[in-house]
Amino acid sequence: MDWNLVHKAWEKWASTNIGSSGEPLRAALLINHDRTAPSRLLSTIAEQEGIIKVSPIELSEFISFVKCNRLQTESFIIGQNQYMVTSIHENWFSARCLNSTIPAGEGAIVMQISTLLLVALYEGSIGSASRAMVAVDQFAWLLSRKH
């Protein structure tokens, strides 16, 4: 994977999709994660945007959650929030925040794109989730054009 192209695609995408006023996402992480790589190779955060802090331990636990396919049996933590998976698809899943303080709630969309995991966080309910999914699809499309 050409990291220069990934970085350029991320910069272009993040500038119009991540923020606090009117953008579909409030934060996003791009994690270098190759499912076929040996387990001794650690996944790392390649890009990060928005107000989110993920510790190395949280990242490791999240990757284990995904790798061990515990989507239907456990919840996961990103930053300060705990999420429960609500929908599972071929290369992505969505989740709702269990401990949100926002009245409309919060959610996450996680998509595997080649050797990357995109974690997109949004605030709101159904309409917000739809806008977030469009944003995630746009990033996947940008990357697919580059390869």
Stockholm file with secondary structure:
# STOCKHOLM 1.0

chainA/1-147         MDWNLVHKAWEKWASTNIGSSGEPLRAALLINHDRTAPSRLLSTIAEQEGIIKVSPIELSEFISFVKCNRLQTESFIIGQNQYMVTSIHENWFSARCLNSTIPAGEGAIVMQISTLLLVALYEGSIGSASRAMVAVDQFAWLLSRKH
#=GR chainA/1-147 SS CCHHHHHHHHHHHHHHHBSSSSCSBSEEEEEECCTTSCTTSCCEEEEEEESCCCCHHHHHHHHHHHHTTCTTTCCEEETTEEEEEEEECSSEEEEEESSCCSTTCEEEEEEEETTEEEEEEEESSHHHHHHHHHHHHHHHHHHHHHC
#=GC SS_cons         CCHHHHHHHHHHHHHHHBSSSSCSBSEEEEEECCTTSCTTSCCEEEEEEESCCCCHHHHHHHHHHHHTTCTTTCCEEETTEEEEEEEECSSEEEEEESSCCSTTCEEEEEEEETTEEEEEEEESSHHHHHHHHHHHHHHHHHHHHHC
//
